[in-house]
Amino acid sequence: MAVDGLGNIYVTGMMDYSLVYRGGTLYSGDGWEFSSDDVWVMKLNASGVTQWATASGGNGDDLPTGIAVAPDG
């Protein structure tokens, strides 16, 4: 988890097939690949409301190892 200067929160994690969150659903790979884990990243505002979410990954398992916000945002 990382927080920017405005209090926005950025989180990342791993999902197997799909991730349901308040505001939508992200799918692993093309939505049909059940055998690999993919990475997701989400931004929430300072009040905890989801601003956006995205997923990414390749054919094998993908594991996030950290997240950071640049000093200039």
Secondary structure, 3 states (H helix, E strand, C coil): CEECCCCCEEEEEEEECEEEECCEEEECCCCCCCCCEEEEEEEECCCCCEEEEEEECCCCCCCCCCCCCCCCC
